Amino acid sequence: MSRDGPFVVGLTGGIGSGKSAAGEHFAELGAGVVDTDAIAHALTGPSGAAMPAILKAFGSEIASADGALDRAAMRKRVFADPAERQRLEAILHPMIRAESDRRVAQLDATGVPYIILVVPLLIESMLGKGNSYRERVQRVAVVDCAPETQIRRVIERNGLPRSDVEHILAVQATREQRLNVADDVIDNNGSFSELATHVDALDRDYRQFATIADHKKSV
């Protein structure tokens, strides 16, 4: 996203950190929110735009009966072979980025005060090769909690075995890597009300930052 465009905050965090809860509260406060996870689910749902390329690359066995991506089957594939994960990302990531850019522009046209771009792999995109999401955002906000809290939340939410959750954490950026690049840290080790308090404070900051950015563009 161009620096001349809307004021965009990249919101990220590891699995089970509470990104979605934070993003939802930002939306309740009036921010525009674009969630790349939701885009990915749409692209890989029944008749999703990414499914033809995924089926061609991986075969029909990774599709469920309704034509959507069988996430459990794909998870086994990418866990067993990092090259398979890279193949999947090569299909999905350009489509996710194009659609997220489109939605950001669409929201900007509605006059929202600022935009939250939820990107689970924002830090990973900065550490890897290619086009980083860091170039699309003005600030990076990290939702942070202890790894053991992440594991517990994912097991309770998704019913995955602990070993699977630990494997997911192992291939994501580390907690230290996220905190090292964060402009803002949202502590989510406690209750939702505590998370909401952190988001409320950042909402006030981001409105001010966006106003200052708009002023600079107009002079």
KALIN-V855530 format. One record per backbone hydrogen bond with DSSP energy under -0.5 kcal/mol. CO is the residue of the C=O (numbers start at 1). NH is the residue of the N-H. E is the energy in kcal/mol with one decimal. If there is no record, write none. Layout:
BEGIN
co->CO nh->NH e->E
co->CO nh->NH e->E
END
This chain:
BEGIN
co->2 nh->5 e->-1.5
co->6 nh->8 e->-0.7
co->7 nh->115 e->-2.4
co->8 nh->10 e->-0.5
co->8 nh->138 e->-3.2
co->8 nh->139 e->-1.1
co->9 nh->11 e->-0.6
co->9 nh->117 e->-3.2
co->10 nh->12 e->-0.5
co->10 nh->141 e->-3.3
co->11 nh->119 e->-2.6
co->12 nh->143 e->-3.0
co->14 nh->17 e->-2.0
co->18 nh->22 e->-2.2
co->19 nh->23 e->-3.0
co->20 nh->24 e->-2.7
co->21 nh->25 e->-1.7
co->22 nh->26 e->-2.2
co->23 nh->27 e->-2.1
co->24 nh->28 e->-2.1
co->25 nh->29 e->-1.5
co->26 nh->31 e->-2.1
co->27 nh->30 e->-1.5
co->32 nh->116 e->-3.5
co->34 nh->36 e->-0.6
co->34 nh->118 e->-2.9
co->35 nh->39 e->-1.7
co->36 nh->40 e->-2.4
co->37 nh->41 e->-2.2
co->38 nh->42 e->-2.0
co->39 nh->43 e->-2.5
co->40 nh->44 e->-1.5
co->42 nh->45 e->-0.9
co->43 nh->50 e->-1.7
co->43 nh->51 e->-0.8
co->44 nh->69 e->-3.0
co->45 nh->48 e->-2.6
co->48 nh->51 e->-1.2
co->48 nh->52 e->-0.5
co->50 nh->54 e->-2.1
co->51 nh->55 e->-3.1
co->52 nh->56 e->-2.0
co->53 nh->57 e->-2.0
co->54 nh->58 e->-2.7
co->55 nh->59 e->-2.2
co->59 nh->62 e->-1.4
co->60 nh->63 e->-1.7
co->62 nh->70 e->-3.4
co->64 nh->67 e->-1.9
co->68 nh->64 e->-3.0
co->69 nh->71 e->-1.2
co->70 nh->74 e->-2.4
co->71 nh->75 e->-2.5
co->72 nh->76 e->-1.8
co->73 nh->77 e->-1.6
co->74 nh->78 e->-2.6
co->75 nh->79 e->-2.1
co->76 nh->80 e->-1.8
co->77 nh->81 e->-1.4
co->81 nh->84 e->-1.3
co->81 nh->85 e->-1.3
co->82 nh->86 e->-2.1
co->83 nh->87 e->-1.9
co->84 nh->88 e->-2.2
co->85 nh->89 e->-2.8
co->86 nh->90 e->-2.1
co->87 nh->91 e->-1.0
co->88 nh->91 e->-0.7
co->88 nh->92 e->-2.6
co->89 nh->93 e->-2.5
co->91 nh->95 e->-0.7
co->92 nh->96 e->-2.7
co->93 nh->97 e->-2.6
co->94 nh->98 e->-2.1
co->95 nh->99 e->-2.2
co->96 nh->100 e->-2.6
co->97 nh->101 e->-2.4
co->98 nh->102 e->-1.9
co->99 nh->103 e->-2.3
co->100 nh->104 e->-2.5
co->101 nh->105 e->-2.3
co->102 nh->106 e->-2.0
co->103 nh->107 e->-2.6
co->104 nh->108 e->-2.6
co->105 nh->109 e->-1.6
co->107 nh->110 e->-1.4
co->107 nh->112 e->-1.0
co->108 nh->111 e->-1.4
co->114 nh->32 e->-2.5
co->115 nh->9 e->-3.0
co->115 nh->117 e->-0.6
co->116 nh->34 e->-2.9
co->116 nh->118 e->-0.7
co->117 nh->11 e->-2.5
co->117 nh->119 e->-0.7
co->118 nh->36 e->-2.5
co->119 nh->122 e->-1.7
co->121 nh->125 e->-2.1
co->122 nh->126 e->-1.2
co->123 nh->127 e->-1.8
co->124 nh->128 e->-1.6
co->130 nh->132 e->-0.5
co->132 nh->135 e->-1.2
co->133 nh->136 e->-1.9
co->133 nh->137 e->-0.5
co->134 nh->137 e->-0.8
co->139 nh->10 e->-3.1
co->140 nh->183 e->-2.4
co->140 nh->184 e->-2.0
co->141 nh->12 e->-2.6
co->141 nh->143 e->-0.5
co->142 nh->144 e->-0.6
co->142 nh->186 e->-3.2
co->144 nh->188 e->-3.2
co->146 nh->149 e->-0.7
co->146 nh->150 e->-1.9
co->147 nh->151 e->-2.5
co->148 nh->152 e->-2.2
co->149 nh->153 e->-2.4
co->150 nh->154 e->-2.4
co->151 nh->155 e->-2.3
co->152 nh->156 e->-2.3
co->153 nh->157 e->-2.5
co->154 nh->158 e->-3.2
co->154 nh->159 e->-0.6
co->154 nh->160 e->-0.6
co->155 nh->159 e->-1.5
co->161 nh->164 e->-0.7
co->161 nh->165 e->-1.8
co->162 nh->166 e->-2.7
co->163 nh->167 e->-1.8
co->164 nh->168 e->-2.2
co->165 nh->169 e->-2.4
co->166 nh->170 e->-1.9
co->167 nh->171 e->-1.3
co->168 nh->171 e->-0.6
co->168 nh->172 e->-0.8
co->169 nh->172 e->-0.6
co->174 nh->178 e->-2.0
co->175 nh->179 e->-2.4
co->176 nh->180 e->-2.1
co->177 nh->181 e->-0.8
co->178 nh->181 e->-0.9
co->178 nh->182 e->-0.8
co->184 nh->142 e->-2.8
co->185 nh->187 e->-0.7
co->186 nh->144 e->-2.7
co->191 nh->195 e->-2.0
co->192 nh->196 e->-3.1
co->193 nh->197 e->-1.7
co->194 nh->198 e->-1.7
co->195 nh->199 e->-2.3
co->196 nh->200 e->-2.8
co->197 nh->201 e->-1.8
co->198 nh->202 e->-2.0
co->199 nh->203 e->-2.6
co->200 nh->204 e->-1.6
co->201 nh->205 e->-1.7
co->202 nh->206 e->-3.3
co->203 nh->207 e->-2.0
co->204 nh->208 e->-1.6
co->205 nh->209 e->-2.8
co->206 nh->210 e->-2.7
co->207 nh->211 e->-1.9
co->208 nh->212 e->-2.4
co->209 nh->213 e->-2.5
co->210 nh->214 e->-2.4
co->211 nh->215 e->-2.1
co->212 nh->216 e->-2.3
co->213 nh->217 e->-1.8
co->214 nh->218 e->-1.3
co->215 nh->219 e->-0.9
END
